[in-house]
């Protein structure tokens, strides 16, 4: 069947109001955002169009519907889809075939077979042979669909290759769920506009964010379950260090404590996997085929996690180690089955697209907002209203910040905001961004960079994060308190999730008050009163306290030491250097109160 014939065959599904009665694409009825984006495109007829839609919203359906419309109206004669991975390239070809558009996902060179309407290729493939694709684009009017276009900025060579290959294209449709990057590599065919601060930011033609999608029931609400606990490791110098995840420490110490937690030989990972498996069992009561995914940093860890899952559950986990043909088949097999667990190495940016995934374990030390959003995006695709997603995290400041900012929309900035004398706020994450964008999963030498030996770890249920709020008090794995949160139903409306979490926390607090102090072996404070802060934030709080005390010295005439001692006496706690964030804030408020009284 030709493309035009296929398009006509589907046209009876259309609303009479839609221009030209174009085919709806892969769905008989478009979602409101898809229809809105299509109508804007048809009205404006731009050469370049950037659509930003949250993972799971249906970017493929939108793009193929538009492709079908452009082919049907002879605006273009062929389609080229550029995808980040081999696996997604095949997914695009399969989705296109369902609406009568035949794309060749195996195309490498030479003339295209007459039975095809276009090709599906990867960014890496375009990077190797840009002129091959330019020649094809110059020969016939072409629509180029750039899926997850931020990958065209992964390296300068990829961006240049995309510009060279697709500059002559008749139409270019850029898609992304996460347009922000830590670096400042310009993304081809994206318009940048200067904001009030003089920062050039990417300008989307149509945006459909997570918040909007959540309100529409298009994506699942995400419940984040965070686990802290005590870690002990040996440094390269031979020093033994003990620390607790979530407590203020240096960036290096956070990294090493985090790695210790993720070591499969400790107790943290088995405890968290056990809790995640219990959560999966609860979710499967409402979503019988729900699956779970562990996102691992490297092959050795992935194999160790798969072994732990088998020991915990008695069933084998699907192991996906690299983006080769075998891995792609394993993903497809897992997607079509009702197996419980899959373990993958970093294949989350766009490589794993399994709608039934509803439970995740974030077991990697990559801490960029881009990678985190892409990882969480694997679990948010909603198939029916009321489904929830659950993601297990270590209590690490950056991750909790990302979890609390799920609904925040970001644009790609070409310039770095930097005041004179200020640290570059992007510098810390650039190396991580480079790692997150790697397509392979070989040993990256990270273990040598952070040379240490994990000695022991234990897990403590720390808190639940949902819709920007935090709930729960610390609890031991296997305790009734932890079970309260693991047992939240898997089928709930977003407002019901919030209400249930509030009830769970109130019950936990009431239970805590009945216990004698001698039994309180964990920090029994509600999560919102136990803010997880970074080392930098602690330095800022100490600096703020010292500034306030200095100002009060001039006002009161008392020495610094006397004021600090009085603050400790009134507010309680250790010296400033050892005080918690909450204690420092309490002292800041107290010295402000004293200063106000003296005026």
C-alpha positions in Angstrom: 0.0 0.0 0.0 1.4 3.4 -0.9 1.7 6.2 1.6 -1.1 8.2 0.0 -3.4 5.2 -0.1 -2.6 4.3 3.5 -3.3 7.9 4.5 -6.7 7.9 2.7 -7.6 4.6 4.3 -7.2 6.1 7.7 -8.9 9.5 7.0 -12.4 8.3 8.0 -11.2 8.4 11.6 -10.7 12.1 11.5 -12.6 15.1 12.9 -14.1 17.0 10.0 -12.6 20.1 11.6 -9.0 19.0 11.2 -7.3 20.6 8.1 -7.5 18.4 5.1 -9.0 15.5 7.1 -5.4 14.2 7.7 -4.8 10.8 9.2 -4.6 10.8 13.0 -1.5 8.6 13.0 -0.9 5.9 15.5 -4.0 6.7 17.6 -7.6 6.9 16.5 -8.0 9.9 18.7 -5.3 12.4 19.5 -4.6 13.8 22.9 -5.4 17.5 23.3 -1.7 18.6 23.3 -1.0 16.5 20.1 -4.0 18.1 18.4 -3.0 21.5 19.6 0.6 21.1 18.4 -0.6 19.8 15.0 -3.0 22.6 14.4 -0.3 25.2 15.3 2.0 23.5 12.8 -0.6 23.3 10.0 -1.5 26.9 10.5 2.0 28.2 10.6 3.7 25.8 8.2 7.2 26.4 9.6 10.4 24.9 8.2 11.7 24.2 11.7 9.5 23.2 14.7 10.6 22.2 18.2 8.1 20.3 20.3 9.0 19.7 23.9 6.8 17.1 25.6 7.4 15.2 28.8 8.5 11.5 28.5 5.4 9.3 28.0 3.2 12.1 26.5 3.2 10.6 23.0 5.8 12.4 20.9 6.0 9.6 18.5 2.3 9.6 17.7 2.4 13.4 17.2 5.4 13.2 14.9 4.1 10.3 12.8 0.7 12.0 12.5 2.4 15.1 11.2 4.6 13.1 8.9 1.5 11.4 7.4 -0.2 14.8 6.9 2.9 16.2 5.1 3.2 13.1 2.9 -0.6 13.1 2.2 -0.5 16.8 1.1 2.7 16.3 -1.0 4.6 18.9 1.1 7.3 16.2 1.4 8.1 13.0 -0.5 10.1 11.1 2.1 10.9 10.9 5.8 14.1 10.6 7.7 14.0 9.8 11.5 17.1 10.3 13.5 17.0 8.5 16.9 19.5 8.2 19.8 19.8 4.4 19.8 19.6 1.3 17.6 16.7 0.1 19.7 14.7 3.3 19.3 15.4 3.4 15.6 13.6 0.1 15.2 10.8 1.2 17.5 10.2 4.2 15.2 10.1 2.0 12.1 7.6 -0.3 13.8 5.4 2.6 14.9 5.5 4.1 11.4 4.6 0.8 9.8 1.4 0.7 11.8 0.1 3.7 9.9 1.4 2.8 6.5 4.7 4.7 6.5 7.5 2.3 5.7 10.9 3.3 7.1 14.0 1.2 6.6 15.8 0.9 10.0 18.7 -1.1 8.5 19.6 1.5 5.9 23.4 2.1 5.6 24.2 3.3 2.0 23.1 3.4 -1.6 19.7 3.9 -3.1 16.6 3.2 -0.9 14.3 0.4 -1.9 11.2 1.6 -3.7 8.9 0.0 -1.1 10.2 2.4 1.6 9.0 6.0 2.4 12.2 6.8 4.2 14.8 5.7 6.7 15.4 5.5 10.5 19.0 6.2 11.5 21.0 7.1 14.6 22.8 10.3 15.4 26.0 8.3 15.5 25.2 7.0 12.0 24.7 10.5 10.7 28.0 11.5 12.4 29.9 8.9 10.4 28.4 9.7 7.0 26.7 13.1 6.9 27.1 13.6 3.1 25.3 10.3 2.4 22.2 11.7 4.1 22.6 15.2 2.6 22.5 13.7 -0.9 19.3 11.8 0.0 17.7 15.0 1.4 18.8 17.0 -1.7 17.3 14.5 -4.1 13.7 14.5 -2.8 11.7 16.8 -0.5 12.3 15.4 3.0 10.8 15.7 6.5 13.6 15.1 9.0 12.3 14.1 12.5 15.1 14.6 15.1 14.1 12.5 18.1 15.5 13.7 21.5 17.4 16.4 19.6 19.5 17.4 22.6 21.7 14.4 21.5 22.7 16.4 18.5 24.6 18.5 21.0 26.4 15.5 22.6 29.5 16.3 20.7 30.6 19.0 18.4 31.0 16.5 15.5 27.4 15.2 15.9 26.0 18.7 15.8 28.1 19.6 12.8 27.1 16.4 11.0 23.4 17.0 11.6 23.8 20.6 10.2 25.7 19.3 7.2 23.3 16.4 6.5 19.9 18.1 7.0 20.5 21.8 6.2 18.8 21.3 2.8 15.7 19.5 4.3 12.3 20.8 3.3 10.9 20.4 6.9 12.6 19.6 10.2 10.7 18.5 13.3 12.7 18.4 16.5 11.4 16.5 19.5 12.6 16.3 23.1 11.3 15.6 26.5 14.4 17.1 28.2 15.7 20.1 26.3 18.1 21.3 29.0 21.8 20.3 29.1 24.7 21.1 31.5 27.0 22.2 28.6 26.7 25.0 26.1 27.0 23.1 22.9 24.4 24.6 20.5 21.7 22.2 19.3 21.2 22.3 15.5 18.0 23.8 14.1 16.9 25.1 17.6 16.1 28.8 18.0 17.7 30.6 21.0 16.3 33.8 22.4 17.9 36.1 25.0 16.1 36.4 28.3 16.1 39.4 30.7 19.5 38.3 32.2 21.1 38.2 28.8 21.2 34.4 28.7 20.3 32.8 25.4 17.8 30.0 25.9 16.1 27.5 23.6 12.7 28.5 22.4 10.2 25.8 21.9 7.3 26.1 19.4 5.1 23.9 21.5 5.6 22.8 25.1 3.7 20.1 27.1 5.4 19.7 30.5 5.1 17.0 33.2 2.8 19.2 35.3 0.3 19.6 32.5 0.5 16.0 31.5 -0.1 14.9 35.1 -3.2 17.1 35.3 -4.5 15.6 32.1 -3.9 12.0 33.3 -1.4 11.4 30.5 1.5 10.5 32.8 1.6 8.8 36.1 2.3 10.6 39.4 5.7 9.6 40.7 6.3 8.6 44.4 9.9 8.8 45.3 11.0 6.6 48.2 14.4 7.7 49.6 16.7 5.6 51.7 19.6 6.8 53.9 21.7 4.7 56.3 25.2 4.4 57.7 28.2 3.8 55.3 31.8 2.9 56.1 34.6 2.8 53.5 38.4 2.9 53.2 40.0 5.7 51.2 43.0 5.3 48.9 45.2 6.7 51.7 44.0 3.8 53.9 41.8 5.9 56.2 38.5 4.4 57.3 35.6 6.8 57.1 32.0 6.4 58.4 29.2 8.7 57.3 25.4 8.7 57.0 23.7 9.3 53.6 21.9 12.6 53.8 24.1 14.3 56.3 26.2 17.3 55.2 29.5 16.3 53.8 32.0 17.3 51.1 31.2 16.5 47.5 33.9 13.7 47.5 32.5 12.2 50.7 29.0 12.2 49.3 30.3 10.5 46.2 32.1 7.8 48.2 29.2 7.2 50.6 26.9 6.9 47.6 29.2 4.3 46.0 29.4 2.4 49.2 25.6 2.3 49.4 25.4 0.9 45.8 28.0 -1.8 46.4 26.1 -5.1 46.1 28.2 -6.7 48.8 26.8 -4.4 51.5 23.3 -4.4 53.1 22.0 -1.2 51.6 21.3 -2.6 48.1 19.7 -5.9 49.2 17.4 -3.9 51.6 16.3 -1.5 49.0 15.8 -4.2 46.3 13.7 -6.1 48.8 11.6 -3.0 49.6 11.2 -2.3 45.8 10.1 -5.9 45.2 7.5 -5.5 47.9 6.3 -2.3 46.4 6.1 -4.1 43.0 4.0 -6.8 44.5 1.6 -4.1 45.9 1.5 -2.3 42.5 0.8 -5.5 40.6 -2.5 -5.9 42.6 -3.8 -3.0 40.5 -1.5 -3.3 37.5 -1.0 -7.1 37.0 1.8 -6.8 34.4 3.7 -4.0 36.2 7.5 -4.4 35.9 10.5 -3.0 37.7 13.9 -1.7 36.5 17.2 -1.2 38.2 19.4 1.5 36.6 23.0 0.4 37.2 26.3 2.3 36.7 28.3 -0.6 35.1 28.2 -4.2 33.9 29.7 -5.7 37.1 27.1 -3.9 39.3 24.3 -4.9 37.0 25.3 -8.6 37.2 25.5 -8.4 41.0 22.1 -6.7 41.2 20.6 -9.4 39.0 22.0 -12.1 41.2 20.6 -10.3 44.3 17.1 -10.1 42.7 17.2 -13.8 42.0 18.2 -14.5 45.6 15.4 -12.2 47.0 12.6 -13.1 44.6 13.5 -16.6 43.4 13.0 -15.5 39.8 15.5 -14.4 37.2 15.9 -10.7 36.2 16.3 -9.7 32.5 19.8 -8.3 32.2 20.5 -5.7 29.5 24.2 -4.7 29.3 24.6 -2.8 26.1 22.8 -1.3 23.2 23.4 -4.2 20.7 21.0 -6.3 18.8 20.7 -8.9 21.6 20.0 -6.2 24.1 17.2 -4.8 21.9 15.6 -8.2 21.7 15.8 -8.7 25.4 14.1 -5.3 26.0 11.3 -6.3 23.5 10.9 -9.7 25.2 10.6 -8.1 28.6 8.2 -5.5 27.3 5.9 -8.2 25.9 6.1 -10.5 29.0 4.8 -10.1 32.5 8.2 -10.7 34.1 8.9 -8.7 37.2 12.5 -7.4 37.0 14.9 -5.9 34.5 18.5 -4.6 35.2 20.0 -2.2 32.7 23.3 -0.3 32.4 22.5 3.4 31.8 20.1 2.5 29.0 17.5 4.9 30.3 18.2 8.1 28.5 16.0 6.9 25.6 17.0 3.3 25.1 14.4 1.6 27.3 10.8 2.3 26.4 8.7 -0.3 28.3 5.2 1.2 29.2 4.6 -1.4 31.9 7.6 -0.3 34.0 6.1 1.1 37.2 8.8 0.6 39.8 12.4 1.8 39.5 15.6 1.7 41.6 18.1 4.5 40.8 21.4 2.6 41.4 23.8 4.9 39.5 25.9 7.8 40.7 25.1 10.0 37.7 23.6 13.2 39.2 22.7 15.5 36.3 19.2 16.8 35.9 19.1 15.6 32.3 19.9 12.0 33.1 17.7 12.0 36.2 14.7 13.3 34.2 15.3 10.7 31.4 15.6 7.9 34.0 12.4 8.8 35.7 10.8 9.2 32.3 11.0 5.4 31.9 8.3 5.0 34.6 5.8 7.8 33.9 4.0 6.5 30.8 0.4 6.1 31.8 -1.8 3.4 30.1 -4.9 4.1 32.2 -5.9 6.7 34.6 -4.9 6.2 38.2 -1.6 4.3 37.7 1.3 5.5 39.9 5.0 5.1 39.5 7.5 4.4 42.4 11.2 5.3 42.2 13.7 4.3 45.0 16.6 6.7 45.6 19.5 7.1 47.9 19.2 10.1 50.2 21.6 12.4 48.2 20.9 16.1 48.1 21.1 16.5 44.3 18.7 13.6 43.7 16.2 14.8 46.2 16.3 18.3 44.7 15.6 16.8 41.2 12.7 14.8 42.7 11.2 17.8 44.3 11.4 19.8 41.0 9.8 17.2 38.7 7.4 19.8 37.4 10.0 22.5 36.8 10.4 23.2 33.1 13.9 24.0 31.9 15.3 25.3 28.6 18.8 24.8 27.1 21.0 27.8 28.0 23.8 28.7 25.6 25.4 31.0 28.2 26.4 30.3 31.7 25.2 32.8 34.3 28.3 33.8 36.3 29.0 36.7 38.5 32.5 38.0 39.1 34.4 35.8 41.5 31.6 33.3 41.6 32.2 29.6 41.1 31.0 28.2 37.8 27.7 26.5 38.8 27.9 24.1 35.8 31.5 22.9 36.3 30.7 20.1 38.7 28.2 18.4 36.4 29.9 18.7 33.1 32.0 15.5 33.5 28.9 13.7 34.7 27.0 14.9 31.7 29.7 13.5 29.4 29.4 10.2 31.2 25.6 10.2 31.1 25.6 10.7 27.3 28.0 7.8 26.6 26.4 5.1 24.4 28.6 2.3 25.7 28.7 0.7 29.1 32.3 -0.4 29.3 34.4 0.1 32.4 34.9 3.9 32.4 37.7 3.9 35.1 35.4 5.7 37.6 36.5 3.2 40.3 40.1 4.5 39.8 39.0 8.1 40.0 37.2 7.5 43.3 39.5 4.8 44.6 38.1 3.4 47.8 37.0 0.1 49.3 33.4 -0.2 50.5 33.4 -1.9 53.9 29.8 -2.0 55.0 26.5 -0.3 54.5 23.0 -0.4 56.0 19.7 1.0 54.8 17.2 3.1 56.6 13.9 4.2 55.1 14.2 8.0 55.1 11.3 9.7 53.5 8.7 9.8 50.6 8.8 12.7 48.1 5.7 13.5 46.2 4.6 16.7 44.3 7.3 18.8 45.9 6.4 17.8 49.5 8.2 15.3 51.8 6.6 12.8 54.2 7.5 10.2 56.7 10.0 9.6 59.5 13.0 7.3 59.5 12.3 3.6 59.9 14.1 0.3 59.7 13.7 -1.9 56.7 10.9 -4.4 57.3 9.3 -2.3 60.0 5.6 -1.5 60.2 6.4 2.1 59.4 8.2 1.2 56.2 5.4 -1.2 55.2 2.9 1.7 55.5 4.6 3.5 52.6 5.4 0.4 50.5 1.8 -0.7 50.8 0.3 2.5 49.2 -2.1 1.2 46.4 -0.8 1.3 42.9 -4.0 2.8 41.4 -4.7 6.2 42.8 -5.6 9.7 41.6 -2.8 12.3 42.3 -4.8 14.1 45.1 -5.5 10.7 46.7 -1.7 10.0 46.8 -1.1 13.3 48.7 -4.0 12.6 51.1 -2.8 9.1 51.8 0.8 10.1 52.5 -0.4 12.8 54.9 -2.4 10.2 56.8 0.5 7.7 56.9 2.8 10.4 58.3 0.3 11.5 60.9 -0.1 7.8 62.0 3.7 7.4 62.2 4.1 10.5 64.3 1.3 9.5 66.7 2.9 6.0 67.1 6.3 7.6 67.7 5.0 9.8 70.5 3.8 6.8 72.4 7.3 5.2 72.5 9.7 5.8 75.4 12.8 7.9 74.4 15.0 4.9 75.1 13.4 3.1 72.1 14.0 5.9 69.7 17.2 4.6 67.9 16.5 6.6 64.8 16.0 10.3 64.2 12.3 10.6 64.8 11.4 13.9 63.1 9.0 14.3 60.1 10.8 14.6 56.8 9.9 18.2 56.2 11.8 19.1 59.4 14.8 17.1 58.3 16.0 18.9 55.2 18.8 17.2 53.3 21.4 19.9 52.6 24.6 19.9 50.7 28.0 20.8 52.1 27.8 24.1 50.3 24.5 24.9 51.9 25.9 24.2 55.3 28.8 26.6 54.6 26.3 29.2 53.6 24.3 28.7 56.8 27.4 29.0 59.0 28.4 32.1 57.1 25.0 33.6 57.5 25.1 32.9 61.3 28.5 34.4 61.7 27.4 37.5 59.8 24.3 37.9 62.0 26.4 37.4 65.2 29.0 40.0 63.9 26.2 42.5 63.4 24.8 41.8 66.9 28.3 42.3 68.4 28.3 45.9 67.2 24.7 46.4 68.4 25.1 44.8 71.8 28.8 45.4 72.6 29.2 41.7 73.6 32.1 39.6 72.3 31.5 37.0 69.6 32.3 34.0 71.9 29.7 35.2 74.5 27.0 35.4 71.9 27.7 32.0 70.4 27.7 30.4 73.9 24.4 32.1 74.7 22.9 30.9 71.4 24.0 27.3 72.3 22.5 27.6 75.8 19.2 28.9 74.6 18.8 26.8 71.4 20.8 23.7 72.5 23.2 21.7 70.3 26.9 21.5 69.6 29.3 24.3 68.4 28.5 25.8 65.0 31.0 23.7 63.2 29.2 20.5 64.3 25.6 21.9 64.3 22.9 20.6 61.9 21.2 22.7 59.4 18.1 22.9 61.6 20.1 24.0 64.6 21.9 26.7 62.6 18.6 28.1 61.2 17.2 28.1 64.8 20.2 30.2 66.0 20.0 32.6 63.0 16.3 33.2 63.9 17.2 33.7 67.6 19.9 36.2 67.0 17.6 38.1 64.6 15.0 38.1 67.3 17.5 39.6 69.8 18.6 42.3 67.3 15.0 43.3 66.7 14.3 43.7 70.4 17.2 46.1 70.8 16.1 48.5 68.1 
